């Protein structure tokens, strides 16, 4: 079953997913990955069979849509 959830703040599941995908798999430093300002983003999580399989964060600033961490 595929489902999604929207969060206003980053949680442990999102942090763990980002560590695995961006830090471990893509070699991004932890400082660059978790640079702060997470509360400015809305976090969209895609689940398959209750496992987090996709993630994107989105913010709107001054009328401009900012997409990050796809």
C-alpha positions as CSV (number, residue, x, y, z in Angstrom):
1,X,0.0,0.0,0.0
2,X,1.3,3.5,-0.9
3,X,0.6,6.4,1.5
4,X,2.0,9.8,2.3
5,X,2.3,12.2,5.3
6,X,3.1,15.8,5.6
7,X,5.1,17.2,8.5
8,X,5.9,20.8,9.5
9,X,9.1,19.7,11.3
10,X,11.7,17.1,10.6
11,X,11.4,13.9,12.7
12,X,13.7,11.0,13.4
13,X,12.4,8.9,10.5
14,X,13.1,11.8,8.1
15,X,16.6,12.4,9.6
16,X,17.5,8.7,9.3
17,X,16.2,8.6,5.7
18,X,18.2,11.7,4.8
19,X,21.4,10.3,6.5
20,X,21.1,7.0,4.5
21,X,20.3,8.6,1.1
22,X,22.3,11.9,1.1
23,X,25.2,11.3,3.6
24,X,25.9,7.6,3.2
25,X,24.9,7.0,-0.5
26,X,25.8,10.4,-2.0
27,X,28.7,11.4,0.3
28,X,27.2,14.8,1.4
29,X,28.7,16.0,4.7
30,X,26.4,16.0,7.7
31,X,27.0,19.7,8.1
32,X,25.7,20.4,4.6
33,X,22.8,18.0,4.9
34,X,21.5,19.4,8.2
35,X,22.4,23.1,7.8
36,X,19.4,24.3,9.8
37,X,16.2,26.1,8.9
38,X,14.2,22.9,8.7
39,X,11.2,24.6,10.3
40,X,10.8,26.8,7.1
41,X,10.0,23.7,5.1
42,X,7.1,21.4,4.8
43,X,8.3,17.8,4.7
44,X,6.4,15.3,2.4
45,X,7.0,11.6,3.0
46,X,6.0,8.7,0.7
47,X,5.5,5.3,2.3
48,X,5.2,1.9,0.7
49,X,4.0,-0.8,3.1
50,X,4.7,1.5,6.0
51,X,8.3,2.0,5.1
52,X,9.6,5.5,4.1
53,X,10.6,5.2,0.5
54,X,10.5,8.9,-0.8
55,X,11.0,12.3,0.6
56,X,10.9,16.0,-0.5
57,X,10.9,19.2,1.3
58,X,9.3,22.4,0.1
59,X,9.2,26.0,1.2
60,X,7.6,29.2,-0.2
61,X,9.7,32.3,0.4
62,X,8.7,35.7,-1.1
63,X,6.3,34.0,-3.5
64,X,9.0,31.6,-4.8
65,X,8.7,27.8,-4.4
66,X,11.9,26.2,-3.1
67,X,12.2,22.4,-3.5
68,X,15.0,20.6,-1.8
69,X,16.2,17.1,-0.8
70,X,14.3,15.1,-3.3
